[in-house]
Amino acid sequence: MWRAIHKRIGGNEVALTAALILQLVGILALGSATHSSDNTGPSAILVKQLVWVVFGLAVFGFIQTLSSRILQAFAYIFYGVAAFCLVLVLVMGEIGMGATRWLEIGPIQFQPSEIAKVALILALARLLTERSREWNQTKTLVVAVGMAMFCMGLVIVEPDLGTSLVYPVILFLMLFWAGAPPVVLLVMASTVIVIPAGFHWLALIAVLLVVAVVLYFTRTRLWITITILIMLLGLGISAPKLWSHLHQYQRNRILSFINPDADPMGSGYQLIQSKVTIGSGGFAGKGFLKGTQTHLKFLPEQHTDFIFSVWGEEFGFLGSVLVVGAYFVLVFKAFQLSGKVRNSYMSALCAGIGAFFLIHYFVNIGMTLGMLPVTGLPLPFLSYGGTMVISSWIMIGLLTLAARQWREY
């Protein structure tokens, strides 16, 4: 049986094995996070997740029957459908936890923002690899940025600030793969730095000077340099106003990251409890279903945003290394395949998939360790959520498809 699977997926069993390990970890961690002390059997949340996992594996199998031409042909259509769903969710979506993020079709409830991540990768891969697309054509860049910012803007309105940050990261790394001019990548990276710098005029001036020096040594035209500096200056000046438009819980998350002890029973509670939960696991962990922090429900959202904390408490440092290592394998294999496959479209897809897994695991695990603000970004394969499970297995399906067809142009 394994030989048949090996032949079917083109020998790329390393990425698939890593994904299966993570999915098993997710089921165990979710089972523990939702375990009831009266031992009445698996929770409804775990049962739902298992159904989505089966469906995700079925989608994975279906992708193996496709070709790069089919994916490329339907890329824009898929993006259009996903974008329409993002608009639709704002009109008739289900409200949960103060946000409108879910659509219901009969008994099925799904999150369009997760599907849009897959759609954006498929569409950008086509845009950036079509013949006659050259980087001296501004149209290509404008369309690529517009596609990502359209999705990002709609997700921010939901509001879901954490998920919205995924789209520009995917865009940045796929533009880097496509060989975008350094000045383009510099401007994109500078926007991330100039926003916090905008809260102090000395910091803002320092960032602008650094950008100006880099642009000078890269021999960027004077009018382009001036335009970029004016744009960054405007963004920096508007930073305090952007801050005032954030929801109170979003501001609290950022402030609690800077100093969680300032409000230990309020906005800083999640970060403090997450670090305590992970730290209590020690080197080898307390054992499956024996996590006291988990089962006494000290940690909010432990089956979604903080599922890694649950795993860290019960399986300790060793179990955490297993998870981090598996994610590293996925990201490494995605970028490795990006440089290996001969088909430019599939190569771009692999780069986008690498970006997808990289931003999710870096932000979520960094959040649980208190290294990053709480964003609500789920952890692929581990966090509860059917749409994320499907999206993750679509990504693995595309990776294995690229590995199987790597010799094809």
C-alpha positions in Angstrom: 0.0 0.0 0.0 2.8 2.4 0.9 4.5 1.7 -2.4 1.4 2.6 -4.2 1.1 5.9 -2.3 4.8 6.5 -2.8 4.4 6.1 -6.6 1.3 8.2 -6.7 2.8 11.2 -4.8 6.1 11.1 -6.6 8.3 10.1 -3.7 7.7 13.3 -1.8 6.8 11.4 1.4 8.8 13.7 3.6 6.4 16.6 3.4 3.4 14.3 3.6 4.8 12.5 6.6 5.4 15.8 8.4 1.8 16.9 7.6 0.4 13.6 8.9 2.5 13.9 12.1 1.1 17.4 12.6 -2.4 16.3 12.0 -2.1 13.5 14.5 -0.6 16.0 17.0 -3.6 18.3 16.3 -6.1 15.5 17.0 -4.4 14.5 20.3 -4.0 18.1 21.4 -7.6 19.0 20.5 -8.8 15.8 22.3 -7.0 16.9 25.4 -8.1 20.5 25.2 -11.8 19.5 25.0 -11.6 16.5 27.2 -14.4 16.2 29.8 -13.6 15.0 33.3 -16.7 12.8 33.3 -15.3 10.6 30.5 -18.4 10.7 28.4 -16.5 10.1 25.2 -15.0 12.4 22.6 -16.2 16.0 22.5 -18.5 17.3 19.8 -15.6 19.6 18.8 -13.2 16.7 18.3 -15.8 14.7 16.3 -16.4 17.7 14.0 -12.6 18.1 13.5 -12.2 14.5 12.6 -14.9 14.8 10.0 -13.1 17.8 8.5 -9.8 15.9 8.5 -11.4 13.0 6.5 -12.8 15.6 4.1 -9.4 17.3 3.9 -7.6 14.0 3.1 -10.2 13.4 0.4 -9.5 16.8 -1.1 -5.8 16.0 -1.0 -6.4 12.8 -3.0 -8.5 14.7 -5.5 -5.7 17.2 -6.1 -3.4 14.3 -7.1 -5.6 13.7 -10.2 -5.1 17.3 -11.5 -2.4 18.9 -13.6 -0.7 22.2 -13.6 -2.6 23.3 -16.7 -6.0 22.8 -15.0 -4.9 24.7 -11.8 -3.6 27.5 -13.9 -6.7 27.7 -16.1 -9.0 28.0 -13.1 -6.8 30.1 -10.9 -8.6 33.4 -11.6 -12.0 31.9 -11.4 -11.2 30.4 -8.0 -9.9 33.8 -6.9 -13.1 35.5 -8.1 -15.3 33.1 -6.2 -13.2 33.5 -3.0 -13.3 37.3 -3.4 -17.1 37.2 -3.8 -17.4 35.1 -0.7 -15.4 37.7 1.2 -17.8 40.3 0.1 -20.8 38.1 0.8 -19.7 37.3 4.4 -19.9 41.0 5.2 -23.5 41.1 4.0 -24.9 37.9 5.3 -22.2 36.2 7.3 -22.6 34.7 10.8 -21.5 36.8 13.7 -19.3 35.2 16.3 -17.1 36.7 19.0 -17.9 40.2 17.7 -16.8 39.5 14.1 -18.5 38.5 10.9 -16.2 35.8 9.5 -18.3 32.7 8.6 -20.8 31.8 5.9 -23.4 29.0 6.2 -24.5 26.9 3.2 -27.0 24.4 4.6 -25.3 22.5 7.4 -21.8 23.6 6.4 -20.2 26.6 7.9 -16.9 27.9 6.5 -14.5 30.8 6.7 -14.0 32.6 3.4 -10.8 34.3 4.5 -9.1 30.9 4.8 -10.2 29.9 1.3 -9.0 33.3 0.0 -5.4 32.5 1.0 -5.4 29.4 -1.3 -7.1 31.4 -4.1 -4.6 34.3 -3.8 -1.6 31.9 -4.1 -3.2 30.2 -7.2 -4.0 33.6 -8.8 -0.7 35.3 -8.0 1.2 32.3 -9.4 -0.6 32.6 -12.7 -0.2 36.4 -12.8 3.5 36.3 -12.1 4.4 33.5 -14.5 2.3 34.3 -17.6 4.3 35.0 -20.7 5.0 38.6 -21.7 4.9 39.7 -18.1 8.0 41.8 -17.4 8.9 43.8 -14.3 9.3 47.0 -16.4 5.5 46.8 -16.8 3.9 48.5 -13.8 0.6 46.8 -14.6 1.8 43.4 -13.3 2.9 44.9 -10.0 -0.2 47.0 -9.6 -2.5 44.0 -10.2 -0.6 41.8 -7.9 -0.7 44.3 -5.1 -4.3 45.0 -5.8 -5.3 41.4 -5.6 -3.7 40.9 -2.2 -4.8 44.3 -0.8 -8.4 43.6 -1.9 -8.5 40.4 0.2 -6.7 42.1 3.1 -9.1 45.0 3.2 -12.2 42.9 3.3 -10.8 40.7 6.0 -9.8 43.8 8.1 -13.4 45.0 7.9 -14.8 41.7 9.3 -12.7 42.5 11.6 -9.9 39.9 11.6 -6.6 41.7 11.8 -4.5 38.6 12.4 -5.7 36.8 9.3 -5.4 40.0 7.2 -1.6 40.0 7.8 -1.2 36.7 5.9 -2.0 38.2 2.5 0.8 40.8 2.3 3.4 38.2 3.5 2.3 35.8 0.7 2.5 38.7 -1.8 6.0 39.7 -0.6 7.5 36.3 -0.8 5.9 35.5 -4.1 7.1 38.8 -5.6 10.6 37.9 -4.2 10.4 34.6 -6.0 9.3 36.3 -9.2 12.4 38.5 -9.1 10.7 41.8 -8.3 13.1 44.8 -8.2 14.7 45.3 -4.8 13.1 48.8 -4.6 9.7 47.2 -4.7 10.5 44.8 -1.9 12.2 47.5 0.1 9.1 49.7 0.0 6.9 46.8 1.1 9.2 46.0 4.0 9.5 49.6 5.0 5.7 50.0 5.4 5.9 47.5 8.3 8.7 49.5 10.0 7.4 53.0 9.3 4.0 52.4 11.1 5.4 51.9 14.6 8.1 54.5 13.9 5.3 57.0 13.2 4.6 57.4 16.9 7.8 59.3 17.4 9.2 61.9 15.0 12.8 61.0 15.5 12.2 57.3 14.8 10.2 58.2 11.7 13.0 60.5 10.4 15.6 57.7 11.1 13.6 55.1 9.1 13.1 57.6 6.2 16.9 58.4 6.1 17.8 54.7 6.0 15.3 54.1 3.1 16.7 57.2 1.3 20.3 55.9 1.6 19.4 52.5 0.3 17.5 53.9 -2.6 20.5 56.2 -3.4 22.9 53.3 -3.5 20.6 51.2 -5.6 20.6 54.0 -8.1 16.8 54.5 -8.0 15.6 57.5 -10.0 15.2 60.7 -8.1 11.5 61.1 -8.8 10.8 57.5 -7.7 12.8 58.1 -4.5 10.9 61.3 -3.7 7.6 59.6 -4.3 8.4 56.6 -2.1 9.6 58.9 0.8 6.5 61.0 0.6 4.3 57.8 0.7 6.2 56.5 3.7 6.1 59.8 5.4 2.3 60.0 4.9 1.9 56.4 6.3 4.0 57.2 9.3 2.2 60.4 10.1 -1.2 58.6 9.8 0.0 55.8 12.2 -1.5 57.4 15.3 -4.8 57.8 13.5 -4.8 54.2 12.4 -4.2 53.2 16.0 -7.3 55.1 17.1 -9.4 53.2 14.6 -8.4 49.8 15.9 -10.9 48.1 18.1 -10.2 48.3 21.8 -9.5 44.6 22.1 -6.9 44.9 19.3 -5.2 47.8 21.1 -5.2 45.8 24.3 -3.6 42.8 22.6 -0.7 45.0 21.4 -0.3 46.8 24.8 -0.4 43.5 26.7 2.3 42.1 24.5 4.5 45.1 25.4 3.8 44.7 29.1 1.5 41.8 30.0 2.0 42.4 33.7 0.3 45.8 33.5 -3.1 44.0 33.3 -2.5 40.4 34.4 -6.2 39.6 34.9 -7.3 41.4 31.8 -5.6 41.9 28.4 -2.4 40.3 29.6 -4.1 37.2 31.0 -3.8 35.0 27.8 -0.1 35.7 27.3 0.8 35.1 30.9 -1.2 31.8 31.1 0.1 30.6 27.8 3.7 31.0 29.0 2.9 29.4 32.3 1.2 26.5 30.6 4.1 25.8 28.2 6.7 26.2 30.9 4.9 23.8 33.3 5.4 21.1 30.7 9.2 21.0 31.5 11.4 18.8 29.3 9.2 15.7 28.7 5.7 17.0 29.6 3.1 16.0 32.1 1.6 13.3 29.9 -1.5 13.0 27.7 -4.6 14.3 29.4 -2.6 15.2 32.5 -2.1 18.9 31.8 -3.4 20.7 34.9 -3.4 24.2 33.3 -5.3 22.8 30.4 -7.9 20.8 32.2 -8.5 23.4 34.9 -9.3 25.8 32.0 -6.9 28.5 33.0 -6.1 29.2 29.3 -8.8 30.8 27.2 -9.2 29.7 23.5 -7.0 26.6 24.2 -8.6 24.6 21.4 -8.0 27.3 18.8 -5.4 30.1 19.2 -3.4 28.4 22.0 -3.5 24.8 21.0 0.3 24.7 20.9 0.3 25.6 24.7 -1.8 22.6 25.4 0.6 20.3 23.5 3.6 22.0 25.2 2.2 21.3 28.7 1.5 17.6 28.1 4.5 16.7 25.9 7.0 19.3 27.1 10.1 20.5 25.3 10.5 17.3 23.3 7.0 17.4 22.0 7.3 21.1 21.1 10.5 20.4 19.2 8.7 17.7 17.2 6.0 20.2 16.1 8.4 23.0 15.3 10.6 20.5 13.4 7.7 19.2 11.4 6.7 22.8 10.4 10.3 23.5 9.5 10.3 20.5 7.2 7.1 21.7 5.4 8.5 25.2 4.8 11.9 23.9 3.8 10.4 21.3 1.3 8.1 24.0 -0.2 10.9 26.4 -0.9 13.2 23.6 -2.0 10.5 22.4 -4.5 10.1 26.0 -5.7 13.6 25.9 -6.9 13.4 22.3 -8.3 10.3 22.1 -10.3 10.6 23.0 -14.0 7.1 24.3 -14.5 7.2 28.0 -13.5 3.6 28.1 -12.4 4.1 25.1 -10.0 7.3 26.7 -8.8 5.4 29.9 -7.9 2.7 27.8 -6.1 5.4 26.2 -4.0 6.8 29.5 -3.0 3.3 30.7 -2.0 2.7 27.5 0.0 6.0 28.0 1.8 4.9 31.6 2.7 1.6 30.3 4.0 3.0 27.8 6.4 5.9 30.1 7.5 3.7 33.0 8.5 1.2 30.8 10.3 3.6 28.8 12.4 5.9 31.7 13.1 3.1 34.0 14.3 1.1 31.5 16.2 3.9 29.8 18.0 5.6 33.2 18.6 2.3 34.4 20.1 2.0 31.5 22.5 5.6 32.0 23.7 4.9 35.7 24.3 7.3 36.8 21.6 4.6 38.3 19.4 1.2 40.0 20.1 -1.9 37.9 20.3 -3.4 37.9 16.8 -5.8 35.0 16.7 -4.0 33.4 13.8 -4.6 29.6 13.9 -2.0 26.9 13.7 -2.4 24.7 10.6 -3.4 21.1 11.4 -3.5 21.8 15.1 -6.1 24.5 15.8 -9.7 23.7 15.7 -11.4 24.9 12.5 -12.7 23.0 9.5 -11.8 25.6 6.8 -8.2 25.8 8.0 -7.9 22.0 7.9 -9.2 21.9 4.3 -6.8 24.8 3.3 -3.9 23.1 4.9 -4.5 19.8 3.1 -5.0 21.7 -0.2 -1.5 23.1 0.3 0.0 19.7 1.0 -1.9 18.3 -2.1 -0.4 21.0 -4.3 3.1 20.3 -2.8 2.9 16.6 -3.6 1.5 17.3 -7.0 4.4 19.6 -7.8 6.9 17.0 -6.5 5.3 14.3 -8.7 5.3 16.5 -11.8 8.6 18.3 -11.2 10.1 17.3 -14.6 7.2 18.7 -16.6 7.3 22.1 -18.1 
